[in-house]
Amino acid sequence: MEEILDLYAQPLDAQRPLVCMDETSKQLLADVREPLPLEPGQPLRYDSEYERNGVNNLFLAFAPLLAWRTVTVTDQRTKLDWAAFVKDLVDVHFPKAEVITLVLDNLNTHTIASLYEAFEPAEAHRIARKIDLHYTPKHGSWLNMAEIEFSALSRQCLNRRIPDTDLLTREVAAWSTERNTHCATVDWRFTCKDARIKLKHLYPKIQS
């Protein structure tokens, strides 16, 4: 935990940008009847019945010190999907960075080995040398600032029926663009000192 908090306390380093990443799923639901539009004194009305159109996965990367985020929609959340997302971080979003400091949850897909399953050894090695992985502790995913961004995405964009992958992709892209344009970020204030006071029960007891 304190390792992550130390990272959050560091100033911006353009050569070693701090990026938090996370993933979630979105069920695709289509209306079977046309919703009734907004009217004076009447909210939007829609039928409780819907059609299931599968599930998409969303990868989100968030650089809090740069007030920047990106979201990628995929059909699955496999090791290959994660590897492709990380490659885009390295080659597309931060091509000039020496190393990306990447904060993420400790899932079985979030490993260097996933890169070697997705790419030839030389390419996997190249990408691996450009990322510095830092995992949140067990039951400590709340330390990942990407979760805060996902909360905003859920409230502002995903809390409604979205019928297909194309629309979901366009909607999350528009959401990301708007947040980036307005330089929305997270004002993280929880420090190691706070943790030692508020989460004292989580620290091991020193035997005297």
ChimeraX commands (.cxc) that place a marker at each C-alpha (Angstrom):
marker #1 position 0.00,0.00,0.00 radius 0.5
marker #1 position 2.68,2.49,0.97 radius 0.5
marker #1 position 4.52,1.78,-2.28 radius 0.5
marker #1 position 1.48,3.02,-4.23 radius 0.5
marker #1 position 1.04,6.03,-1.95 radius 0.5
marker #1 position 4.70,6.96,-2.44 radius 0.5
marker #1 position 4.15,6.92,-6.22 radius 0.5
marker #1 position 1.15,9.23,-5.87 radius 0.5
marker #1 position 3.25,11.70,-3.85 radius 0.5
marker #1 position 5.89,12.08,-6.55 radius 0.5
marker #1 position 5.88,15.12,-8.88 radius 0.5
marker #1 position 5.28,14.85,-12.61 radius 0.5
marker #1 position 8.13,13.28,-14.57 radius 0.5
marker #1 position 7.48,13.38,-18.31 radius 0.5
marker #1 position 10.02,10.63,-18.87 radius 0.5
marker #1 position 8.37,8.34,-16.32 radius 0.5
marker #1 position 4.64,9.17,-16.43 radius 0.5
marker #1 position 2.39,7.69,-13.76 radius 0.5
marker #1 position -0.52,5.81,-15.31 radius 0.5
marker #1 position -3.27,3.93,-13.46 radius 0.5
marker #1 position -5.15,1.26,-15.39 radius 0.5
marker #1 position -8.19,-0.87,-14.68 radius 0.5
marker #1 position -10.84,-2.82,-16.52 radius 0.5
marker #1 position -14.56,-3.48,-16.20 radius 0.5
marker #1 position -17.42,-4.94,-18.22 radius 0.5
marker #1 position -20.54,-3.41,-19.73 radius 0.5
marker #1 position -23.60,-5.46,-20.64 radius 0.5
marker #1 position -25.12,-4.42,-23.95 radius 0.5
marker #1 position -28.88,-3.93,-23.69 radius 0.5
marker #1 position -31.27,-2.87,-26.45 radius 0.5
marker #1 position -34.81,-1.56,-26.06 radius 0.5
marker #1 position -37.51,-3.80,-27.52 radius 0.5
marker #1 position -39.92,-0.85,-27.66 radius 0.5
marker #1 position -39.12,2.73,-28.56 radius 0.5
marker #1 position -38.75,4.85,-25.39 radius 0.5
marker #1 position -41.15,7.74,-24.94 radius 0.5
marker #1 position -39.24,11.04,-25.24 radius 0.5
marker #1 position -38.95,13.80,-22.66 radius 0.5
marker #1 position -41.96,16.07,-22.41 radius 0.5
marker #1 position -42.85,19.03,-20.18 radius 0.5
marker #1 position -43.53,17.51,-16.78 radius 0.5
marker #1 position -42.61,14.00,-17.98 radius 0.5
marker #1 position -39.22,12.25,-17.75 radius 0.5
marker #1 position -37.90,9.84,-20.37 radius 0.5
marker #1 position -39.99,6.68,-20.20 radius 0.5
marker #1 position -38.91,3.25,-21.38 radius 0.5
marker #1 position -40.20,-0.29,-21.14 radius 0.5
marker #1 position -38.72,-2.56,-18.48 radius 0.5
marker #1 position -38.25,-5.31,-21.07 radius 0.5
marker #1 position -34.94,-5.32,-22.97 radius 0.5
marker #1 position -32.85,-7.46,-25.29 radius 0.5
marker #1 position -29.43,-8.75,-24.23 radius 0.5
marker #1 position -26.70,-8.23,-26.83 radius 0.5
marker #1 position -23.69,-9.63,-25.03 radius 0.5
marker #1 position -20.96,-8.04,-22.92 radius 0.5
marker #1 position -17.99,-5.83,-23.77 radius 0.5
marker #1 position -14.85,-5.22,-21.77 radius 0.5
marker #1 position -13.44,-1.75,-21.16 radius 0.5
marker #1 position -9.77,-1.00,-20.46 radius 0.5
marker #1 position -9.15,2.41,-18.92 radius 0.5
marker #1 position -5.81,4.17,-18.45 radius 0.5
marker #1 position -5.61,7.37,-16.41 radius 0.5
marker #1 position -2.62,9.66,-15.93 radius 0.5
marker #1 position -3.69,11.90,-13.01 radius 0.5
marker #1 position -0.76,14.34,-13.21 radius 0.5
marker #1 position -1.46,14.89,-16.90 radius 0.5
marker #1 position -5.27,15.05,-16.48 radius 0.5
marker #1 position -5.55,12.51,-19.29 radius 0.5
marker #1 position -7.37,9.25,-19.81 radius 0.5
marker #1 position -8.25,6.80,-22.57 radius 0.5
marker #1 position -10.75,3.95,-22.78 radius 0.5
marker #1 position -10.58,0.97,-25.14 radius 0.5
marker #1 position -13.54,-1.33,-25.79 radius 0.5
marker #1 position -12.80,-5.01,-26.47 radius 0.5
marker #1 position -14.88,-8.14,-26.93 radius 0.5
marker #1 position -12.96,-9.99,-24.21 radius 0.5
marker #1 position -10.55,-9.39,-21.32 radius 0.5
marker #1 position -7.87,-11.95,-22.14 radius 0.5
marker #1 position -4.11,-11.76,-21.74 radius 0.5
marker #1 position -3.85,-10.85,-25.42 radius 0.5
marker #1 position -6.30,-7.96,-25.00 radius 0.5
marker #1 position -4.36,-6.61,-22.02 radius 0.5
marker #1 position -1.07,-6.94,-23.91 radius 0.5
marker #1 position -2.46,-5.02,-26.89 radius 0.5
marker #1 position -3.71,-2.25,-24.59 radius 0.5
marker #1 position -0.29,-1.93,-22.93 radius 0.5
marker #1 position 1.44,-1.85,-26.31 radius 0.5
marker #1 position -0.77,1.10,-27.29 radius 0.5
marker #1 position 0.20,2.89,-24.07 radius 0.5
marker #1 position 3.87,2.44,-24.95 radius 0.5
marker #1 position 3.78,3.11,-28.68 radius 0.5
marker #1 position 0.80,5.40,-29.24 radius 0.5
marker #1 position 0.11,7.37,-26.07 radius 0.5
marker #1 position 3.58,7.67,-24.47 radius 0.5
marker #1 position 6.12,6.97,-27.25 radius 0.5
marker #1 position 8.69,9.42,-25.84 radius 0.5
marker #1 position 8.60,8.13,-22.27 radius 0.5
marker #1 position 11.57,6.18,-20.97 radius 0.5
marker #1 position 9.37,4.04,-18.72 radius 0.5
marker #1 position 5.67,4.11,-17.85 radius 0.5
marker #1 position 4.98,3.66,-14.14 radius 0.5
marker #1 position 1.86,1.52,-14.31 radius 0.5
marker #1 position -0.43,1.03,-11.29 radius 0.5
marker #1 position -2.86,-1.87,-11.70 radius 0.5
marker #1 position -4.70,-4.66,-9.91 radius 0.5
marker #1 position -2.97,-7.98,-9.39 radius 0.5
marker #1 position -4.95,-10.05,-11.90 radius 0.5
marker #1 position -3.56,-13.13,-13.64 radius 0.5
marker #1 position -3.69,-11.33,-17.00 radius 0.5
marker #1 position -1.70,-8.32,-15.78 radius 0.5
marker #1 position 1.77,-9.83,-16.11 radius 0.5
marker #1 position 4.84,-9.55,-18.30 radius 0.5
marker #1 position 4.15,-13.15,-19.33 radius 0.5
marker #1 position 1.03,-11.93,-21.13 radius 0.5
marker #1 position 3.24,-9.87,-23.44 radius 0.5
marker #1 position 5.16,-12.98,-24.41 radius 0.5
marker #1 position 1.92,-14.80,-25.20 radius 0.5
marker #1 position 0.81,-11.95,-27.46 radius 0.5
marker #1 position 4.04,-10.99,-29.26 radius 0.5
marker #1 position 7.32,-12.39,-30.51 radius 0.5
marker #1 position 10.01,-12.49,-27.78 radius 0.5
marker #1 position 11.94,-9.47,-29.06 radius 0.5
marker #1 position 8.79,-7.35,-29.25 radius 0.5
marker #1 position 7.54,-8.53,-25.87 radius 0.5
marker #1 position 10.93,-7.72,-24.34 radius 0.5
marker #1 position 10.89,-4.24,-25.89 radius 0.5
marker #1 position 7.48,-3.46,-24.41 radius 0.5
marker #1 position 8.32,-5.00,-21.04 radius 0.5
marker #1 position 11.34,-2.73,-20.69 radius 0.5
marker #1 position 9.07,0.29,-21.12 radius 0.5
marker #1 position 6.69,-0.49,-18.24 radius 0.5
marker #1 position 7.25,-0.59,-14.49 radius 0.5
marker #1 position 4.38,-2.54,-12.91 radius 0.5
marker #1 position 3.11,-1.69,-9.41 radius 0.5
marker #1 position 0.24,-3.81,-8.09 radius 0.5
marker #1 position -2.36,-2.70,-5.58 radius 0.5
marker #1 position -2.50,-5.02,-2.53 radius 0.5
marker #1 position -5.14,-7.68,-2.02 radius 0.5
marker #1 position -8.46,-6.03,-1.10 radius 0.5
marker #1 position -6.79,-2.69,-1.88 radius 0.5
marker #1 position -8.03,-1.97,-5.39 radius 0.5
marker #1 position -9.49,1.30,-4.03 radius 0.5
marker #1 position -5.90,2.57,-4.15 radius 0.5
marker #1 position -6.07,2.50,-7.95 radius 0.5
marker #1 position -7.13,5.95,-9.17 radius 0.5
marker #1 position -8.45,4.35,-12.34 radius 0.5
marker #1 position -11.37,3.10,-10.21 radius 0.5
marker #1 position -12.34,6.72,-9.53 radius 0.5
marker #1 position -12.37,7.39,-13.27 radius 0.5
marker #1 position -14.49,4.31,-13.86 radius 0.5
marker #1 position -16.93,5.61,-11.25 radius 0.5
marker #1 position -17.22,8.88,-13.18 radius 0.5
marker #1 position -17.61,7.00,-16.46 radius 0.5
marker #1 position -20.37,4.86,-14.98 radius 0.5
marker #1 position -22.31,7.85,-13.65 radius 0.5
marker #1 position -21.85,10.10,-16.67 radius 0.5
marker #1 position -21.98,7.66,-19.56 radius 0.5
marker #1 position -22.71,4.00,-18.80 radius 0.5
marker #1 position -25.74,4.28,-16.50 radius 0.5
marker #1 position -28.17,3.61,-19.33 radius 0.5
marker #1 position -28.91,1.03,-21.98 radius 0.5
marker #1 position -26.34,0.82,-24.75 radius 0.5
marker #1 position -27.28,-1.69,-27.45 radius 0.5
marker #1 position -24.06,-2.42,-29.33 radius 0.5
marker #1 position -20.27,-2.20,-29.41 radius 0.5
marker #1 position -20.13,0.60,-31.98 radius 0.5
marker #1 position -22.25,2.95,-29.89 radius 0.5
marker #1 position -20.39,2.04,-26.71 radius 0.5
marker #1 position -17.07,2.81,-28.41 radius 0.5
marker #1 position -18.29,6.20,-29.64 radius 0.5
marker #1 position -19.79,7.12,-26.27 radius 0.5
marker #1 position -16.70,6.32,-24.18 radius 0.5
marker #1 position -14.51,8.13,-26.73 radius 0.5
marker #1 position -16.69,11.24,-26.45 radius 0.5
marker #1 position -16.60,10.99,-22.65 radius 0.5
marker #1 position -12.79,10.68,-22.63 radius 0.5
marker #1 position -12.40,13.62,-25.02 radius 0.5
marker #1 position -14.61,15.86,-22.89 radius 0.5
marker #1 position -12.80,14.93,-19.66 radius 0.5
marker #1 position -9.41,15.49,-21.29 radius 0.5
marker #1 position -10.49,18.82,-22.80 radius 0.5
marker #1 position -11.57,20.07,-19.37 radius 0.5
marker #1 position -8.41,18.65,-17.73 radius 0.5
marker #1 position -10.45,16.69,-15.20 radius 0.5
marker #1 position -8.26,14.88,-12.71 radius 0.5
marker #1 position -8.17,13.42,-9.19 radius 0.5
marker #1 position -6.93,15.39,-6.20 radius 0.5
marker #1 position -5.44,12.48,-4.25 radius 0.5
marker #1 position -4.71,13.42,-0.62 radius 0.5
marker #1 position -4.41,10.07,1.19 radius 0.5
marker #1 position -0.76,9.68,2.25 radius 0.5
marker #1 position 1.40,7.14,4.06 radius 0.5
marker #1 position 1.01,9.22,7.23 radius 0.5
marker #1 position -2.78,9.01,6.91 radius 0.5
marker #1 position -2.60,5.25,6.30 radius 0.5
marker #1 position -0.58,4.65,9.46 radius 0.5
marker #1 position -3.25,6.44,11.49 radius 0.5
marker #1 position -6.53,5.48,9.81 radius 0.5
marker #1 position -5.50,1.95,8.80 radius 0.5
marker #1 position -3.35,1.16,11.81 radius 0.5
marker #1 position -5.17,-2.15,12.30 radius 0.5
marker #1 position -3.79,-3.40,8.98 radius 0.5
marker #1 position -0.17,-3.03,10.01 radius 0.5
marker #1 position 1.63,-5.97,11.68 radius 0.5
marker #1 position 2.20,-5.76,15.42 radius 0.5
marker #1 position 5.86,-5.43,16.41 radius 0.5
marker #1 position 6.80,-7.91,19.12 radius 0.5
marker #1 position 8.72,-6.23,21.92 radius 0.5
marker link #1:1,2 radius 0.2
marker link #1:2,3 radius 0.2
marker link #1:3,4 radius 0.2
marker link #1:4,5 radius 0.2
marker link #1:5,6 radius 0.2
marker link #1:6,7 radius 0.2
marker link #1:7,8 radius 0.2
marker link #1:8,9 radius 0.2
marker link #1:9,10 radius 0.2
marker link #1:10,11 radius 0.2
marker link #1:11,12 radius 0.2
marker link #1:12,13 radius 0.2
marker link #1:13,14 radius 0.2
marker link #1:14,15 radius 0.2
marker link #1:15,16 radius 0.2
marker link #1:16,17 radius 0.2
marker link #1:17,18 radius 0.2
marker link #1:18,19 radius 0.2
marker link #1:19,20 radius 0.2
marker link #1:20,21 radius 0.2
marker link #1:21,22 radius 0.2
marker link #1:22,23 radius 0.2
marker link #1:23,24 radius 0.2
marker link #1:24,25 radius 0.2
marker link #1:25,26 radius 0.2
marker link #1:26,27 radius 0.2
marker link #1:27,28 radius 0.2
marker link #1:28,29 radius 0.2
marker link #1:29,30 radius 0.2
marker link #1:30,31 radius 0.2
marker link #1:31,32 radius 0.2
marker link #1:32,33 radius 0.2
marker link #1:33,34 radius 0.2
marker link #1:34,35 radius 0.2
marker link #1:35,36 radius 0.2
marker link #1:36,37 radius 0.2
marker link #1:37,38 radius 0.2
marker link #1:38,39 radius 0.2
marker link #1:39,40 radius 0.2
marker link #1:40,41 radius 0.2
marker link #1:41,42 radius 0.2
marker link #1:42,43 radius 0.2
marker link #1:43,44 radius 0.2
marker link #1:44,45 radius 0.2
marker link #1:45,46 radius 0.2
marker link #1:46,47 radius 0.2
marker link #1:47,48 radius 0.2
marker link #1:48,49 radius 0.2
marker link #1:49,50 radius 0.2
marker link #1:50,51 radius 0.2
marker link #1:51,52 radius 0.2
marker link #1:52,53 radius 0.2
marker link #1:53,54 radius 0.2
marker link #1:54,55 radius 0.2
marker link #1:55,56 radius 0.2
marker link #1:56,57 radius 0.2
marker link #1:57,58 radius 0.2
marker link #1:58,59 radius 0.2
marker link #1:59,60 radius 0.2
marker link #1:60,61 radius 0.2
marker link #1:61,62 radius 0.2
marker link #1:62,63 radius 0.2
marker link #1:63,64 radius 0.2
marker link #1:64,65 radius 0.2
marker link #1:65,66 radius 0.2
marker link #1:66,67 radius 0.2
marker link #1:67,68 radius 0.2
marker link #1:68,69 radius 0.2
marker link #1:69,70 radius 0.2
marker link #1:70,71 radius 0.2
marker link #1:71,72 radius 0.2
marker link #1:72,73 radius 0.2
marker link #1:73,74 radius 0.2
marker link #1:74,75 radius 0.2
marker link #1:75,76 radius 0.2
marker link #1:76,77 radius 0.2
marker link #1:77,78 radius 0.2
marker link #1:78,79 radius 0.2
marker link #1:79,80 radius 0.2
marker link #1:80,81 radius 0.2
marker link #1:81,82 radius 0.2
marker link #1:82,83 radius 0.2
marker link #1:83,84 radius 0.2
marker link #1:84,85 radius 0.2
marker link #1:85,86 radius 0.2
marker link #1:86,87 radius 0.2
marker link #1:87,88 radius 0.2
marker link #1:88,89 radius 0.2
marker link #1:89,90 radius 0.2
marker link #1:90,91 radius 0.2
marker link #1:91,92 radius 0.2
marker link #1:92,93 radius 0.2
marker link #1:93,94 radius 0.2
marker link #1:94,95 radius 0.2
marker link #1:95,96 radius 0.2
marker link #1:96,97 radius 0.2
marker link #1:97,98 radius 0.2
marker link #1:98,99 radius 0.2
marker link #1:99,100 radius 0.2
marker link #1:100,101 radius 0.2
marker link #1:101,102 radius 0.2
marker link #1:102,103 radius 0.2
marker link #1:103,104 radius 0.2
marker link #1:104,105 radius 0.2
marker link #1:105,106 radius 0.2
marker link #1:106,107 radius 0.2
marker link #1:107,108 radius 0.2
marker link #1:108,109 radius 0.2
marker link #1:109,110 radius 0.2
marker link #1:110,111 radius 0.2
marker link #1:111,112 radius 0.2
marker link #1:112,113 radius 0.2
marker link #1:113,114 radius 0.2
marker link #1:114,115 radius 0.2
marker link #1:115,116 radius 0.2
marker link #1:116,117 radius 0.2
marker link #1:117,118 radius 0.2
marker link #1:118,119 radius 0.2
marker link #1:119,120 radius 0.2
marker link #1:120,121 radius 0.2
marker link #1:121,122 radius 0.2
marker link #1:122,123 radius 0.2
marker link #1:123,124 radius 0.2
marker link #1:124,125 radius 0.2
marker link #1:125,126 radius 0.2
marker link #1:126,127 radius 0.2
marker link #1:127,128 radius 0.2
marker link #1:128,129 radius 0.2
marker link #1:129,130 radius 0.2
marker link #1:130,131 radius 0.2
marker link #1:131,132 radius 0.2
marker link #1:132,133 radius 0.2
marker link #1:133,134 radius 0.2
marker link #1:134,135 radius 0.2
marker link #1:135,136 radius 0.2
marker link #1:136,137 radius 0.2
marker link #1:137,138 radius 0.2
marker link #1:138,139 radius 0.2
marker link #1:139,140 radius 0.2
marker link #1:140,141 radius 0.2
marker link #1:141,142 radius 0.2
marker link #1:142,143 radius 0.2
marker link #1:143,144 radius 0.2
marker link #1:144,145 radius 0.2
marker link #1:145,146 radius 0.2
marker link #1:146,147 radius 0.2
marker link #1:147,148 radius 0.2
marker link #1:148,149 radius 0.2
marker link #1:149,150 radius 0.2
marker link #1:150,151 radius 0.2
marker link #1:151,152 radius 0.2
marker link #1:152,153 radius 0.2
marker link #1:153,154 radius 0.2
marker link #1:154,155 radius 0.2
marker link #1:155,156 radius 0.2
marker link #1:156,157 radius 0.2
marker link #1:157,158 radius 0.2
marker link #1:158,159 radius 0.2
marker link #1:159,160 radius 0.2
marker link #1:160,161 radius 0.2
marker link #1:161,162 radius 0.2
marker link #1:162,163 radius 0.2
marker link #1:163,164 radius 0.2
marker link #1:164,165 radius 0.2
marker link #1:165,166 radius 0.2
marker link #1:166,167 radius 0.2
marker link #1:167,168 radius 0.2
marker link #1:168,169 radius 0.2
marker link #1:169,170 radius 0.2
marker link #1:170,171 radius 0.2
marker link #1:171,172 radius 0.2
marker link #1:172,173 radius 0.2
marker link #1:173,174 radius 0.2
marker link #1:174,175 radius 0.2
marker link #1:175,176 radius 0.2
marker link #1:176,177 radius 0.2
marker link #1:177,178 radius 0.2
marker link #1:178,179 radius 0.2
marker link #1:179,180 radius 0.2
marker link #1:180,181 radius 0.2
marker link #1:181,182 radius 0.2
marker link #1:182,183 radius 0.2
marker link #1:183,184 radius 0.2
marker link #1:184,185 radius 0.2
marker link #1:185,186 radius 0.2
marker link #1:186,187 radius 0.2
marker link #1:187,188 radius 0.2
marker link #1:188,189 radius 0.2
marker link #1:189,190 radius 0.2
marker link #1:190,191 radius 0.2
marker link #1:191,192 radius 0.2
marker link #1:192,193 radius 0.2
marker link #1:193,194 radius 0.2
marker link #1:194,195 radius 0.2
marker link #1:195,196 radius 0.2
marker link #1:196,197 radius 0.2
marker link #1:197,198 radius 0.2
marker link #1:198,199 radius 0.2
marker link #1:199,200 radius 0.2
marker link #1:200,201 radius 0.2
marker link #1:201,202 radius 0.2
marker link #1:202,203 radius 0.2
marker link #1:203,204 radius 0.2
marker link #1:204,205 radius 0.2
marker link #1:205,206 radius 0.2
marker link #1:206,207 radius 0.2
marker link #1:207,208 radius 0.2
view
